[in-house]
Structure formats: C-alpha cells, structure tokens
Amino acid sequence: MAIIQWFPGHMSKARRQVQENLKHVDFVTILVDARLPLSSQNPMLTKIVGDKPKLMILNKVDLADPVRTKEWQSYFEGQGIRTLAINSKEQATVKKVTDAAKSLMKDKIERLRQRGIQKETLRTMIIGIPNAGKSTLMNRLAGKKIAVVGNKPGVTKGQQWLKTNKDLEILDTPGILWPKFEDQLVGLKLALTGAIKDQLLPMDEVTIFGLNYFKENYPERLQERFKGMDLEQETPELIMEWTQKLGFRDDYDRFYNLFVKDVRDGRLGTYTLDRVSDLDGDR
C-alpha cells in the first residue's frame, strides 16, 4: 500500500493558526476517537502543543469497546494527561467537560486568586483530526447549533471563538491531519472509521483489514451479524462467499461498502482498533 497523503490547504493554514493561538489559551483540549485513541492523534499537533496543559477527550465512547476505553484512560492518566471519556451527543457532556477543565486548571486558578485575580472564564482550543466529532461537541457545549456537523471528514474549515458558558470559552479549529501516513496500519484504521476520505484507500484493503481485525478480536460480532460465517476461512474467500450469499452476485464493491458502513454505524457492536497492549514506544 502506498503512503497516504492528504493535506488540504485549509489544514496547513490551521496548523499555523494553532501554533499562533497557543498563547491565548489556558489549556489545549485534544479530541480523539475513542475507537482509536492513539491513531487518531495528530503527532504534528502534539509536537506543537508541547508542555501546554492538556485535557484528552475520548469521544464517541458509545461506539468504543468499554473495556479498552478504561485501559486507555488509565494509560493516558499514567502519562500525566487528564482524560475524559464522553459521548458528545449527551446532555451531561457540558458539565463533564467544564468540571474537567476546572480540575485541570485548579492550581493556576488558585495562584491567581492569591494574587487577587478572579479568573472566571477558562480558554481552551479544541484540536483533533477530521470526523472526531468536534462540531457535535461544540454544538453541545454551546447549547445551540453553531458548528456544521457532517458524517464525512473535512467539514469544518474555519476557526471561531465560542462562548459556551461563563466558565469556558473555546477556540474551534478544523480537523487537521498530518501530511502523510507512513504507518499503513494507522491509515487503515482511520479509513475504516471514516476519518479520511474513502477515495484515499482501496475499499477492498480496508474491508480485509476490518474483517481480519474482527475475526481476531471480536469474532462473535461477525457471527451475530453474518449468521453462519465460517471464520476459519481465509478472508478473501469469505468476501467472495458472502457477496454471493447477500445476492450481490460478483459485485464485491457492494459487500465492501456494506461491511464498512456496518462497522462505522456500530452494527457490529462496540469495538476499539487501538490496544494498549500493542504499544511498543512507536505509533
């Protein structure tokens, strides 16, 4: 598989703006997809953020494997990063995020109070890759529709300051990818969850990766969805057999699209593509 490259002009501009605006925020909110807590982090932005206080939000937790979500929370907390797992569609999100922000910045708030400065509003910047759910989170925090929500990557293209309540002011940014994915596995994970455009990777490769991953990690999910699927078969043979069984004749693209959509929509249940146990010091 060739190196995947996708770095639209607005992302390059946003990267520069993130760097310039760091001095205007108290902390940075890093929004990741709970299904891939490591692979959905932009290493380029992580480097830019540096030692700035961070709040890690694992979003779409309703779609992720709850056991692995807890493992990732423990891992990040062990790295000294305050971590919060949420479903940004829930009303409770506002209080959870606000409370986490206050807890993260309590030492700074106390230092200012001792100097006679009452800091009521904390400022943060939300950064993350496309389709991590930033727009949904922004709308939830603001209590109204202020950000465009889409089910495809690259919807938000501008930056805007948003007053969510008296406690929090947020700078929204577009989803920013890094220029190229040299790790093919990261590219496949992002493609399977819809973080990058479908045209960037052949859907047969994405489907084979997804089937192999579910066969190894969640075999019961495949058998629930595709009754009678023989998981001992080689994956290409499974694809050919089930394309026929589903009445698609030799139209394998229909099976690829069906399977990937099922994974993204949660029809195969909750799942997480990154595992703490796989960490070896590299992405």
C-alpha positions in Angstrom: 0.0 0.0 0.0 1.4 3.4 -1.0 2.0 6.2 1.6 -1.3 8.0 2.1 -1.1 11.8 1.6 -4.0 14.2 2.3 -3.3 17.7 3.5 -5.7 20.3 2.1 -4.7 23.9 2.1 -7.1 24.9 5.0 -5.3 22.3 7.2 -1.9 23.8 6.5 -3.3 27.2 7.4 -5.0 25.8 10.6 -1.7 24.3 11.7 -0.1 27.7 11.7 -3.1 29.2 13.5 -2.9 26.6 16.2 0.7 27.5 16.8 -0.1 31.2 16.9 -3.1 30.9 19.2 -1.5 28.7 21.8 -0.5 31.8 23.8 -4.2 32.9 24.0 -5.5 29.7 25.7 -5.1 28.3 29.2 -5.0 24.7 28.1 -5.5 22.6 25.0 -8.3 20.1 24.5 -7.2 17.1 22.4 -10.2 15.4 20.9 -9.7 11.8 19.8 -11.9 9.0 18.6 -12.4 6.5 21.5 -12.2 3.7 18.9 -8.6 4.7 18.1 -7.3 6.8 20.9 -3.7 6.7 19.7 -4.1 6.5 15.9 -6.5 9.5 15.8 -3.9 11.8 17.5 -2.0 14.1 15.2 1.7 13.8 16.1 2.4 17.1 14.3 -0.1 18.9 16.6 1.2 17.0 19.7 4.6 18.4 19.0 3.3 21.9 18.5 1.3 21.8 21.8 4.4 20.7 23.7 4.1 21.2 27.5 0.9 23.2 27.4 -1.7 21.8 29.9 -3.8 19.2 28.1 -7.3 17.7 28.5 -7.6 14.5 26.5 -11.2 13.7 25.5 -12.1 10.3 24.2 -15.2 11.0 22.1 -17.7 8.5 20.6 -17.3 6.3 23.6 -20.7 4.8 22.8 -19.1 3.2 19.8 -16.0 2.0 21.5 -15.2 -1.2 23.5 -15.8 -0.1 27.1 -13.0 -2.4 28.5 -10.4 -0.9 26.2 -11.7 2.6 26.8 -10.9 2.2 30.5 -7.5 0.8 29.6 -6.7 3.8 27.5 -7.9 6.2 30.2 -5.6 4.6 32.7 -2.7 4.7 30.3 -3.1 8.4 29.5 -3.6 9.3 33.2 -0.5 7.4 33.9 1.3 9.7 31.4 0.1 12.7 33.4 -2.7 13.7 30.9 -6.1 14.4 32.3 -8.5 12.2 30.4 -12.3 12.2 29.9 -14.4 9.7 28.0 -17.7 11.0 26.6 -20.4 10.7 24.1 -20.7 14.4 22.9 -24.3 13.9 22.0 -25.3 13.5 25.6 -26.5 16.5 27.7 -24.2 15.6 30.6 -21.2 16.4 28.3 -21.3 20.1 29.3 -20.9 19.5 33.0 -18.3 16.8 32.4 -16.1 19.0 30.2 -16.5 22.1 32.4 -15.7 20.2 35.6 -12.6 18.5 34.0 -11.4 21.9 32.8 -11.7 23.4 36.3 -9.9 20.4 37.8 -7.1 20.6 35.3 -6.5 24.3 35.9 -7.3 24.5 39.6 -3.7 25.2 40.6 -3.4 28.1 38.2 -6.8 29.5 39.3 -5.6 29.3 43.0 -2.4 31.1 42.2 -4.3 33.9 40.5 -6.7 34.1 43.4 -3.9 34.5 45.8 -2.7 37.5 43.7 -6.2 39.0 43.9 -7.2 38.0 40.4 -10.5 36.2 40.0 -10.5 34.1 36.8 -14.0 33.1 35.9 -13.6 32.0 32.3 -11.1 29.4 31.1 -10.0 29.5 27.5 -9.2 26.4 25.5 -8.5 25.3 22.0 -10.1 22.1 20.6 -7.8 20.2 18.2 -8.2 16.9 16.5 -8.3 15.1 13.2 -11.4 15.2 10.9 -14.5 13.4 11.9 -13.6 13.0 15.5 -16.8 14.8 16.5 -15.6 18.3 17.2 -18.6 20.0 15.6 -21.1 17.9 17.6 -19.1 18.6 20.8 -19.1 22.4 20.1 -22.8 22.4 19.5 -23.4 20.5 22.7 -21.2 22.8 24.8 -22.8 26.0 23.3 -26.3 24.6 23.6 -27.2 25.5 20.1 -26.2 24.8 16.5 -23.1 26.9 15.9 -20.9 24.4 14.1 -21.5 22.5 10.9 -21.9 18.8 11.6 -21.1 16.2 8.9 -20.5 12.5 8.6 -17.6 13.0 6.3 -14.1 14.3 7.1 -13.1 17.9 6.5 -16.4 19.7 7.1 -15.2 22.5 9.4 -12.7 24.8 7.6 -12.5 27.9 9.8 -11.6 28.9 13.3 -14.0 30.7 15.7 -14.2 31.6 19.4 -17.3 30.3 21.1 -18.6 31.3 24.5 -20.1 28.1 25.9 -20.9 29.4 29.4 -19.4 31.7 32.0 -16.8 29.0 32.8 -15.5 28.2 29.3 -14.5 29.9 26.1 -13.4 27.7 23.2 -11.5 28.2 20.0 -12.7 25.7 17.4 -10.3 24.6 14.7 -10.8 22.4 11.6 -9.8 18.8 11.8 -6.2 18.6 10.9 -4.4 15.6 9.5 -0.6 15.3 9.2 0.8 15.4 5.7 1.3 11.7 5.2 0.7 8.4 6.9 3.9 6.4 6.8 2.3 3.8 9.1 0.0 1.8 6.8 -1.9 0.4 9.8 -2.8 3.8 11.0 -4.1 4.7 7.6 -6.3 1.6 7.5 -7.7 2.3 11.0 -8.6 5.9 10.0 -10.1 4.7 6.8 -12.3 2.0 8.5 -13.7 4.6 10.9 -14.2 7.3 8.3 -11.6 9.8 9.4 -10.2 10.1 5.9 -11.9 10.2 2.5 -12.9 6.9 1.1 -11.1 7.6 -2.2 -7.7 7.6 -0.5 -7.6 3.9 0.1 -9.0 0.9 -1.9 -12.1 -0.3 -0.1 -11.0 -4.0 -0.5 -7.9 -3.3 1.6 -10.0 -1.5 4.2 -12.5 -4.4 4.3 -9.9 -7.1 4.5 -8.2 -5.3 7.4 -11.6 -4.8 9.2 -12.6 -8.4 8.7 -9.3 -9.7 9.9 -9.4 -7.4 13.0 -12.9 -8.5 13.9 -12.0 -12.2 13.3 -9.2 -11.9 15.8 -10.7 -9.6 18.4 -14.5 -9.7 18.1 -15.4 -13.0 16.3 -18.8 -13.2 18.0 -19.8 -9.9 16.4 -19.2 -11.2 12.9 -21.2 -14.3 13.6 -24.1 -12.3 15.0 -24.2 -10.1 12.0 -23.4 -12.7 9.3 -25.1 -15.8 10.5 -23.2 -19.0 9.8 -20.0 -17.2 8.7 -17.0 -19.6 8.8 -14.3 -17.7 10.5 -11.7 -20.4 9.7 -11.9 -19.4 6.0 -9.4 -17.1 4.5 -10.7 -13.6 4.4 -10.8 -13.2 0.6 -12.8 -16.4 0.4 -15.2 -15.1 3.0 -15.7 -12.0 0.9 -16.5 -13.9 -2.2 -18.8 -16.3 -0.4 -20.8 -13.5 1.4 -21.0 -11.3 -1.7 -22.9 -14.2 -3.3 -25.0 -15.1 -0.2 -26.1 -11.5 0.1 -27.3 -11.5 -3.5 -24.7 -9.1 -4.8 -23.5 -11.6 -7.5 -19.9 -10.6 -8.3 -20.3 -7.0 -7.2 -17.7 -7.1 -4.4 -17.8 -3.3 -4.0 -21.3 -3.7 -2.6 -20.0 -6.0 0.1 -17.1 -3.7 0.9 -19.4 -0.8 1.3 -21.9 -2.7 3.4 -19.3 -4.1 5.8 -17.5 -0.7 6.3 -20.8 1.1 6.8 -21.8 -1.6 9.4 -18.5 -1.1 11.2 -18.9 2.7 11.2 -22.5 2.7 12.3 -21.9 0.3 15.2 -23.9 -2.6 13.7 -21.1 -4.9 14.6 -21.2 -3.7 18.2 -18.7 -1.6 20.1 -15.0 -2.0 19.1 -11.6 -0.4 19.6 -8.9 -0.6 17.0 -6.0 0.6 19.1 -4.8 -1.6 22.0 -2.7 -0.5 24.9 -1.1 -4.0 24.8 0.3 -3.2 21.4 2.3 -0.2 22.5 6.0 -0.6 21.8 7.0 3.0 22.1 6.1 3.8 18.5 2.9 4.8 16.8 
